[in-house]
Amino acid sequence: MKRTFWITLAAVVAFGAILVARMPAAWLLPSGPKAPFSCTSIEGSLWSGACDGLIVQRMALGDVSWELQPLKFLLARLGAHVSMNRGSAHGSADVEVGFSGAVTARNLLADFALDPQLLPQLPPQLRGDAHADLKVLQASREGVLKQLQGTIEAHNLVDHAGHVTPLGSYVISFPGGAGEPVGQLRDLGGPLSVAGTLRLTSQGGFDVQALVAARPEATPELANNIKFLGSPDASGRRQFAMTGSF
């Protein structure tokens, strides 16, 4: 009897798993005016599907596809490989969500243009391209970054406020580890020599501390703006500091 019971239970569980896996995603994803997000169209199943024209809080994020990772269920987590495309922007990552609501992304790769519509926290006059290669990104349920390991690059930055001013390219490298994420900031060439740190605070803010100097190719306007940072040190570098919140 015991053997029959366990065989029956295993068959029921297997049937339920197959039923859920093959259930159309459109049956399970929320819809309607009060839904937290919406899709122009939904294809595939809960196990492997796609949401075209994803809109979250009136922001168009593009097309998203996913492949669930069933082994994550054994660790009491929901895991999936997720890909997103929005015009020339694209990204992918292995994403996990735990019972606490914390989100962890691994092997995150992304390329996108700096667009105020996609990143409203950015100055509207700033343009350029970004590339992210992150081994680990972990955020709390409230959206505060808890862990970050990898690099984020910004290329061909241009300030369109008044005169069009080239600002160069930069990289921030995060080593990972416990505590508030702190990345090493440096330039990748261009009109400014920059070296410093970027700290992401547990309150959802950021703190930048850097030394900045204008190179000979800097425009006269940019070189004059650097002088407002204060007196240079023996190497001609000036202290730059900025704090804020996301």
N, C-alpha and C positions, 0 to 999 in steps of 0.2 A: 504493500500500500504506500509506504513512504517513497519508494522508487517511482511509482506511478504518479504520486503527487508532484514530485520535483520535475518529472518529465513534462507533465501537464503545465506546470507553472512556467517552465522554460519556453514551452511552445507559445503560451499566451504572451509572455514578454517579447519574444521574437516577433510575433504577429503585430503587437503594438508598435514596436520599433519600425518595422517595415511600413506600417500604415502611416505613421508620422513622417517618415523619411520621404514617402512618395506623395504625401498630401500637397496639393498645390499651394505655393507660398501666398497666393492672393487670398486664400481662405483664412490665413492666420495673421497677416500683417494688418495693422490698424488702418482704417480709412474714415473719411468723413471730415467735416470742418473742425471737429475737436481733436482729431488725431495729432500726435506730436510731430508727425512727418507725413509726407505724401509722395506717391510715385506716379509718373505719367502712365507707366505700364509695369506690370509685375509678371515675370516669367519663371518657369522652373518650379522646383519644390523647395520645401523648407531645408532639405539637405543640401541642395545645390540650385541656386537661383540667381536672379538679377532684378534689380529695381532701376528702371530707366527714369531719368528726370527727377531724381531725389530732391525734395525741398524740405528743409528744416528751419522752422521759425522764419518763414518767408525768404530764406536764402537758398538759391539754387546751387546744389553741390555737384551735380552731374549724374553719371551713371555708376551704379554700384553692383558688384557681383560677389558671391560668397560660396565657399565650400566648407561645410561643417567638418570639424576634426573630432570624431567620436571618442578617441582615447581621452580627451579632456574631461568627458563626463565622469570617468573613473576618479578624477581629482575634484569632483564637485564644481566644475567650471564649465562655462559655455565657451567653446573655442571655434574659430573659423579662420580660414585664409580669405582675406577681403581685398578686393581691387576696386579702384575708383578712377574714373576718367571724366574730365571736364575740359573739352576743347583740347588744347595742347598740354594741359596739366594731367598728370597721371601719378598714381601711387599704389602701393600694395603693402600688406603687413599680415602677420599672424596675430590675431587679436583674441584675448581671453577676458572674460567677465566673471568675477567671483560673486559669492553671495553677498559680500559687503558692498557691492556696487563698484569696486575698484576695477579699472580697466588697464590691462597690460598689452602693449604692442611690441612684438619682436620682429627683427629683420625688416624694419620699416624702410622702404625706399620711396622717395617722392621727388618729382620735378614739377615746378609750377612758377608762373609769373607772379610777382608781388602785385596783387590786385586789391584795392580797398574794399571792393564788394565781397571778396572772399575773406579778407583779413581786415575788418573795420578798425582794429587797434592801430594799424599802421598810419603814418602821416599820409594824407591823400595826395601830396605832391611827390611822393617817393615812388620810383619805378625801378625794376630790375628783375632778375631771375633767381630762384632759390633751388637748392638741391639738398635733400636730407638723406643721410645714411645712418640710421640708428639701430643699434643692436637691441637696446631695450628702452622703452618709454612706458612709465607707469604713472597713472593719475588716480587720485582719490575720487570718490563718488561726487564730491563737490567740484571736481575739475582742477585741483591743485596738483602740480607735478611733484611726484615723490622720488622718482628715479629717472635718470637720463644717462645713456651711454651711447656715444657715437659722434658724428659730426653734422653740422648744419652750415651750408655755404650760401653766401649771397654774391651774385655776380653782376657786374656792369650796373651798379647802382647809379641812378641819376636823380638829382633834385630838380623838379620842374617849378619850384616857387620863384617867380621872377625870371631871372636868366636860367637857362638850362645848364646845370652844373654837374659834370661827371664826378662821382665820389669814389669809384674804384670797386674792388671785390674783397670779400672778407670770409673768414672761417671761424667757427666756434667749435672747440673740441671738448666734449664732456667725458671724463674718465669713468663715470659711474661710481657706485658705492653708496654707503649710508649717509644720511644728513641731507641738507639742502643741496640741490645740484649746482655745481660751480664749473663753468666752462672757461677755457683759455681762448681769448679773443686775439686774433692777429689779422693783418691785411694780407692779401694775395697779390699785391702790386697795385699801382694806381697813384693818384695825386697825394694820398695821405699815408704816412707811416703810423700804424696803430698797433699797440700791444697792451693787453690788460685782461680783465676777467668779467664774466657775466654770472651773477648769482641769482637763482630763482628762489624766492622766499617762500616759506611755508604759509604765508598769508595771501599767496596768489599774486605777488608782485615781482619786480626785478630790480637789480642794482648793478650798474655798470661802473667800473673803475678802470681807467685807461690812461696811457700816455700817448699823445698825438703830436705829430709834426708834419708840416707841409713839405712836399717834395718839389723840386724845380718845375715839374709839369703841372702843378696846381694852378688853377686860374687865379688871377689877382683878387677876385672877390672871395674865393675860398681861403686863400692865404691870409687875407685881412680878417676874415671871420675867426680864424684860429687864434689870432692875437688877442681876442676878447677873453680867451680862457685864462689869461694871466701870464706871469713872467715865465720864460722858458728855463729849463735846467741847463746844466753844462753841455748836454748833448742836443740842445735846441728843442726838446720835447716839452709839451705843456700838459698839465693835469686836466683830465676830462672826467666828469662824474654825472650820472643821471640815474634817477630812481622813478618808479612808476608802478602801476598795477594793470593787470590784463582785464 
